[in-house]
Amino acid sequence: MKLSEFELDVMQHFWQQGTCSSPQVHKLICLDKQSAYTTVKTIIDRLEDKGALKREPASGRSIIYSPIVTPEDISKSLLPNFVKRFFSGKPSQLIAQMLKDDELSDDDIAYLESYIKDRKNNKGK
């Protein structure tokens, strides 16, 4: 599933909040950047059409939405294309860039070392 940057911004609020109405998401979006309510509502409608959001049973006059897809679902589809475009399809170059730019904490590095060790040990199984 391909999502625009603004669609991803809207989804972040659903992932953080769980369920929201369009007015609630609009208020949250406006904390970071000004946007018309109609723009946010259009994005929510598109996300529903794409199968990223679903309507919950009616609660008064407001329509409540909840996320169907997870951040992991989206990253699985976005990451390979990102790595292909910016790092010649080599995930190792992405990790090297993050290490070079000091984007990873010591905890992050320890996690990656552990993950790589486990991956090596289970590769042949």
C-alpha distance (Angstrom), angle and dihedral (degrees) to the residues before:
residue distance angle dihedral
M1 . . .
K2 3.78 . .
L3 3.78 117.0 .
S4 3.78 128.6 -175.2
E5 3.78 120.8 -126.0
F6 3.81 91.2 -101.7
E7 3.81 91.3 48.0
L8 3.81 88.3 53.1
D9 3.82 89.7 50.3
V10 3.80 89.9 53.4
M11 3.81 92.2 45.9
Q12 3.82 90.1 52.6
H13 3.80 88.7 63.2
F14 3.79 92.2 49.6
W15 3.80 91.0 48.3
Q16 3.80 90.5 50.4
Q17 3.81 97.6 41.9
G18 3.80 101.4 32.5
T19 3.78 97.4 -145.9
C20 3.80 128.5 23.3
S21 3.76 143.2 161.7
S22 3.79 122.4 -125.0
P23 3.84 92.6 -104.9
Q24 3.81 90.7 51.9
V25 3.80 92.2 51.2
H26 3.81 90.6 46.1
K27 3.82 90.4 55.5
L28 3.80 91.1 48.9
I29 3.81 93.2 47.8
C30 3.82 90.7 49.9
L31 3.80 90.0 58.7
D32 3.82 87.3 71.1
K33 3.80 103.4 27.5
Q34 3.76 138.2 -1.3
S35 3.76 114.2 -101.7
A36 3.78 133.8 161.0
Y37 3.79 117.0 -107.6
T38 3.82 89.9 -124.9
T39 3.81 90.3 56.8
V40 3.81 92.2 52.5
K41 3.82 91.1 45.6
T42 3.81 90.6 50.6
I43 3.82 90.1 51.8
I44 3.82 90.9 49.2
D45 3.82 90.1 50.3
R46 3.83 90.1 50.5
L47 3.80 91.0 49.0
E48 3.80 89.3 51.6
D49 3.83 90.4 49.2
K50 3.82 90.2 49.9
G51 3.81 91.2 51.6
A52 3.79 95.8 -112.7
L53 3.83 94.1 114.7
K54 3.77 134.5 32.1
R55 3.77 132.6 -161.3
E56 3.75 116.7 -112.4
P57 3.80 122.7 -142.3
A58 3.81 110.8 -70.4
S59 3.78 117.1 -79.9
G60 3.78 107.0 -170.9
R61 3.79 113.8 -60.0
S62 3.80 97.0 -32.5
I63 3.77 121.9 92.1
I64 3.78 110.2 -134.4
Y65 3.80 120.8 -154.7
S66 3.77 132.0 -165.8
P67 3.80 131.1 -168.4
I68 3.78 119.8 -100.0
V69 3.80 97.1 -177.4
T70 3.78 124.3 58.7
P71 3.80 128.4 -137.7
E72 3.81 86.6 -107.2
D73 3.81 90.9 56.4
I74 3.78 90.5 54.2
S75 3.80 96.1 42.6
K76 3.82 90.3 52.3
S77 3.79 89.3 61.2
L78 3.83 98.1 37.4
L79 3.79 102.7 41.9
P80 3.81 99.8 63.5
N81 3.81 91.5 51.8
F82 3.81 91.2 45.7
V83 3.80 91.7 50.9
K84 3.81 90.8 46.1
R85 3.82 92.9 50.3
F86 3.78 100.8 42.6
F87 3.81 105.5 23.1
S88 3.81 104.6 34.6
G89 3.79 89.7 -105.4
K90 3.79 92.5 -62.5
P91 3.82 115.1 126.6
S92 3.80 89.4 -168.0
Q93 3.81 89.0 65.8
L94 3.82 90.3 54.3
I95 3.80 91.2 52.0
A96 3.80 91.4 44.5
Q97 3.80 89.9 52.2
M98 3.79 91.0 50.8
L99 3.79 90.5 49.9
K100 3.79 91.5 46.5
D101 3.81 92.3 50.4
D102 3.80 90.2 47.7
E103 3.81 90.5 -120.7
L104 3.79 93.5 139.5
S105 3.78 123.1 77.3
D106 3.80 122.5 -142.6
D107 3.82 87.5 -101.0
D108 3.80 90.1 53.2
I109 3.80 90.9 50.5
A110 3.81 92.2 47.8
Y111 3.81 89.6 50.2
L112 3.80 91.5 50.7
E113 3.81 92.0 47.7
S114 3.80 90.2 51.3
Y115 3.80 91.8 45.5
I116 3.81 92.4 49.7
K117 3.81 91.6 47.8
D118 3.82 91.4 50.8
R119 3.80 90.6 45.6
K120 3.82 91.5 52.5
N121 3.81 91.8 47.7
N122 3.82 93.4 49.7
K123 3.82 98.0 38.2
G124 3.77 95.8 97.5
K125 3.81 95.9 42.1
